[in-house]
Structure formats: structure tokens, C-alpha cells
Amino acid sequence: MKLSAGREALLKPLQIVIGVVERRQTMPILANVLLVAQDGQLSITATDLEVELVASGEVEVETAGEVTVPGRKLLDICRALPENAPVSISQSGEKVLIRSGRSKFSLTTLPAAEFPSVEDISADEALELPQNTVQRLLDKTHFSMAQQDVRYYLNGLLIETGGKQLRAVATDGHRLALCQVTLDEGSALPEKQVIVPRKGVLELQRLLNGEGTLTMELGTNHIRMQLDGVRFTSKLIDGRFPEYDRVIPKDTSNELLADRALLRGALQRTSILSNEKYRGIRLLIRDGAVLLQAHNPEQEEAEDELEVEYSGEEIEIGFNVTYLLEALSAIDSEQVTLSVLDGNSSCLLRDPGNDDCKYVVMPMRL
Amino acid sequence: MPTASRHILHVDMDAFFASIEQRDNPDLIGKPVVVGGGDNRGVVAAASYEVREFGVRSAMPMREARRRCPDLICVRPQMGKYRTVSADIFTIFREFTPLIEGLSLDEAFLDVTASLSLFGSAADIARAIKKRVHDVTGLTASVGAAENKLVAKIASDLEKPDGLVLVPQDRVRQTLDPLAVQVIPGIGKQTLRRLHQADIRTIGDLRRAPAAALDAIFGRFAQRTRDRASGIDDRPVVSERGDKSISAEETFDTDLTARKILYKKLLQLTERTSGRLRAKSLTAGTVQLKIRQSDFTTCTRQRSLRPPSSGTDTIYHAARELLDVWLREHPDKSIRLLGVGGSNLAQSAQADLFGATPGGAGVDKLVDQIRNKFGSASVGRARSLDNDQIG
């Protein structure tokens, strides 16, 4: 393999894929990136066996070929070279030589054949979707994913397709976020449900920039998206996601309508003196107002009051304030409705004018 | 914060470690005894009253102690023994109130406000505790009784050893005022030096000191310090006692190797542990697996649970993972004892979204109810049944 390129043509794809390279690997080759030079392109692949990213840059290929080199070192070298410096990369025996001006580097290699890359994911079809649609689905739900939960199927995001709808659901067992998008064009989507692992979701969010389209393929064990010259592939979590629909409250007759920003502000202020670990906050919902209270182990107390539209029974209910705040941050509208039946039932938060996003939060005994 | 008047005791054992050694070895009675590291580089962990006459104090370097009292007898500490005696003492405390804040092995605050109707006045309770402690352990304790922790703690020190000092609210000032300022907790060497420069030597001086002087020395703690000097202290007695861990273990009649049977036993143990967690409304943040081999080699493995849980399935899942790893690392080894425990316990206040799903908390709740009514053998998961229980 031999090629030459401007520094930026190497740096950009390296920066895109490097997040996948774990600092501590189980296999030495996972510290490496796969370089494939052919047809005027250098493609760079990184993987942690769960998520794989492939990005490429335009280079002058003198001799086509493939090899793997330590990813972070290659990135650090490219980053440290002067802007727009010409760089040449060539394989020489077991080493890869990198030259730029009077700088010379020789990196160790491992054979490309040993690099665990994913080729065919056996998907039935590729869907073309607007990037901002996918971005919206992730942004509105990702924060509710579980983290290292023994219920491993919660450590990821459910993506569901069917009819004209694309839906994302995340839950950690205490709260749930759902966002769905109805596509206005194209044919009906296949009926599918996949769980994308947490790390895949976070990497994907880094790639999406809201413009243009992407193609999405759902395979038996993988999800793949191609956008802006980058190919993202993630293993799927093999498990059954809980029947989320059963925990979304259906009886929403007892509703409270509040100004979202004001409610958020009051919650934030009150939360300062809530228990740092459990983050408990008490809401006293009564005619036309909500009273918020929090206290901590030092016996310090905070109280706030907010005018709202409410005319139901008086309800006293406790929550982990973080769950409420994260849901309120994800809702776009000026106003927000909270549906809650009593002090022991879950609370549904949403935009009063739009049912696309739903947030369910379970209460906390205080 | 207006609160109804409280009754707080501070119980402090007299020269605890040294007294235990003297009790257990009559040759040491009446002798200058210290407990601590033997060589000259150690420090004094405890000093008997006899050796205190020479100016020997705890935390003093052993070399210095020997210089002050060349005849001192140094005894190596036996922490295991002190812990056992300490446990006895705290058991006695619990006979009088559940509100106990332990400060160390030999010292605790007791809030006895709610115990007065049962046991008489605070003084009666203090006397009863002293007597019980002496009857059970042969040791003496000094007790201070007051309306708050600060005054109680100061009072317990006033007539040591074997003291009992009551400071009712209307005598707080006259008791505290003549005492040296350093009696107040938190006044260290540096602060003391500055107080002396300002000619503040007694608690009375401190209480009457001009605001400017206190601000300069204590900054934002000036008001709190003046409160302390006036014997004001709202801090509650915080009983942090609670279960540190909950576990169940079983030694088998015959050592086990078959995976199927081990899983079954593991599930039975998990059902016991998780049931006890739920009975106390606790969740475990960590699951421990204890394994003892036929040759008595014992090891524990643990992993964290996120979120903390008391669900049988969740804990079983984690414990089984640990067991699988162990079995992989120790093929063909037979197991004599298994234990499943939960630690990092917390009150489970957060409700669960999927609590009512089949196989989840709904089943656990039902199982708990049935067991409460008909006993622990009445119902369990089919997988946990021993073969001879079937049919």
C-alpha cells in the first residue's frame, strides 16, 4: 500500500471514527484502525466489536492495499502535523511509514485480514430517511436509556418501523420516552423492532448533523446507516423490549397545564436542596397551583409555587426531579400537560398540541 | 426551629481499651497501662486512669509516653475483643431507645425523649444504662444528659470516670461559662491561639465576645460558634444503624458439582435474600456470591446492580453470572457452601414502570404475601424446587 494526501484528507475521517476505539481493549487489534486504499480513496474503519464506523477521504493511491495501524497514534500524528501538510503513507514490511516534510514515523501493523469488520448485514431493503427525522427520534428519547442495567435489553434504544411510522422508545424502568415520526412520502415501512445499544446511539448522534438524507438498513443482527460518506454499523441487542405501550397511561382525564419554562425553572430552583443521591421532590397539585418542595439530609428546605391550569382533586406526589427536568427539556412546546391520576400512579408529560412525543415518569415515595 | 424539648444522653466508656485489658488481667489493675503498638514508633491508643496521672494521653507517641512514665505497661490492642464488648454495649443502648448515633466503639449519643414514658426521667435512664453496662461488661461509663448533643457531650466529660452529669436547660450557662473554650468541638490549636490572643479563654468569654472579634476568627461560622458557646445545638441524633447487607447461605449435605443443582440452590438462596430485602423495603446496589469449596477455600464475588433492585429475577440473574464465571475458572471443583447477599442497601422509594409485568415485581409481591401467610415453603419458583419436592 502506498498513498499520498493532504493532512486534512486523513485527519477528518480519523476524527470521525476514533470515538469507537476504546482506550482499553480486549483484543490488541481493536486499538488499530483498518486502512484500505483503492480507487483514489482511503477508507478508515474502527470497531469495538459492537459499533463499527467507516469514513473515507480522497487520496492519491499509488499502490492499492490494506493494513491496520494503531488508531490513536495515527490520529495524534496527523493532528500534530502542520495544516495542509502533504503526507505520504507507505507499507514497508511489518511497518507503515508516514512521512511529511522532514518528519518520519514508523508504526507497527497487524494484518488487515485479522481485522473484525462487518460486511454484509443481510438486510432486506434500505430505507431513505431525512437525517433530521432520525436526529429528532434520538434527541427526544436517548436520555431515558438505562445504563449497565442487568436487564440488558434496556441499555439501548428501541427503533420500531411499521406503516408510515418510525418510532423510538427508551426506558430505564423508572421513566420512559417515546417519539414517533410519520413519514409523508414513500411506501409503507416494514414491521420491525430492533434495539440499538447505547454506545451505538451515542455515536450515531455524533454523526447526524440534521441536513440531507441517510439510508437505513435493518439486518437480523445489525443496523446500518450511511450518511455523508460515513458508514455506521451497530450490533443489535438480542432481547425483547418490554411492552412499552402498557405503561403509557391511557386515562389522561386528570390534566394539569403549565408553562413549560416556568415549571422547569421552579423545578430547577427547588431541586438545589433535594437529596443529591435520590433527587426527590414533592409536588402538591391543587386548584390552579402547584406547590414544589424539597429537602436534603442537612434539613435544608426549598419551596416554590407555580400557577397552573388545574381543577381536579388535590394530589400529593413525589418524583426524581431529574426525570421531570429531562422530559421537560425534550418537549418543544411553550406549554406542557402533566396527566396524573393520583399520588401512586405514573405521570404522563407531553406537548398539549401534539402526541408525537410522550414521557412517562413513575413517582417516588417521599 | 421551634422544637419540643429533647432529652439527649452522651455515653462514653471510661478508658475503654485499657479498662478491658485491666478487667481481663487482674495483674494490670491499679497499674499504669497503655494499649498501643509495642515499639517506640507506635502511638498510645488508650491510657488507663493510672497512667494519665503522668500526663500520658491517647494519640501520644509511645516514646513520649515512656519518657513521662518509664514504668508504664504496654499492652497490644486486641480489636476483635473490643468490638465484641462494644457490640454488647450498643445492645444495651438499644434496650432504651432506637435513636442511637454511634461515634466510635465506646461512645454514642442516645435520644431518649420518646423513652421517658417507659423508663422514667433522663437521669433514671442514664443510671440504668450505667448499671446495665457495668453488670454486663464489668466496665464503667460516664454519661452526660442535656437537651442537646453539644451540652450532653461536654457534660459526660465533667466527672469522668464513672460520672453522671445532668445539665438541665436553665443551668446550661452556669455550667458551660467557666469551662475552657477548647471544650467546644471544632476549636483546635490554631483557633485556640487566636482566641487567647483576643483574651477569650472560657466559654463564657466566647459567648460574650464582641461580634467583630468572632467574625475575624470564625468567619461565616461566627454565629454558629456563639450558639455553641450559649449551649445551643439543634443537630438531631442520627441513627445510621441499619442493615449493611442482607444475605442467605447454605452448607450442603454433600458437596455439589452439578450445574443444574447449583442453579436450583442459588435460586432458593436468592428467593430468601430478595424476600428479606423486600420485607424491609430495601434495594441492593451490589450482589455478592459466596462460594466455599470442599477444601474450605472460600471466596466472594460481587457485581453492582443498576438500578438497585430487590427483584428475585434481577438478583438471581446477577448471582448466576457470578457463579458461571467462577465455574468457568474452577472446572471440576465441588462446592460445599453457597451464599447470596445484597449490600449497598437503600430504601426503595422509586416506583418501577414494569413492576406488574409477568415474572417481575408483581410475582415477587404475590410470593411475599403467600409466604407471609403460609410460611416460606408454601410457594416458590418451580425452578427452585428440589426434585423430591415434586410429585
Boltz contact constraints between the chains, C-beta under 6 A:
constraints:
  - contact:
      token1: [A, 148]
      token2: [B, 306]
      max_distance: 6.0
  - contact:
      token1: [A, 149]
      token2: [B, 306]
      max_distance: 6.0
  - contact:
      token1: [A, 150]
      token2: [B, 314]
      max_distance: 6.0
  - contact:
      token1: [A, 150]
      token2: [B, 317]
      max_distance: 6.0
  - contact:
      token1: [A, 150]
      token2: [B, 318]
      max_distance: 6.0
  - contact:
      token1: [A, 173]
      token2: [B, 352]
      max_distance: 6.0
  - contact:
      token1: [A, 173]
      token2: [B, 353]
      max_distance: 6.0
  - contact:
      token1: [A, 174]
      token2: [B, 350]
      max_distance: 6.0
  - contact:
      token1: [A, 242]
      token2: [B, 354]
      max_distance: 6.0
  - contact:
      token1: [A, 247]
      token2: [B, 353]
      max_distance: 6.0
  - contact:
      token1: [A, 362]
      token2: [B, 351]
      max_distance: 6.0
  - contact:
      token1: [A, 362]
      token2: [B, 353]
      max_distance: 6.0
  - contact:
      token1: [A, 363]
      token2: [B, 351]
      max_distance: 6.0
  - contact:
      token1: [A, 364]
      token2: [B, 349]
      max_distance: 6.0
  - contact:
      token1: [A, 364]
      token2: [B, 350]
      max_distance: 6.0
  - contact:
      token1: [A, 365]
      token2: [B, 349]
      max_distance: 6.0
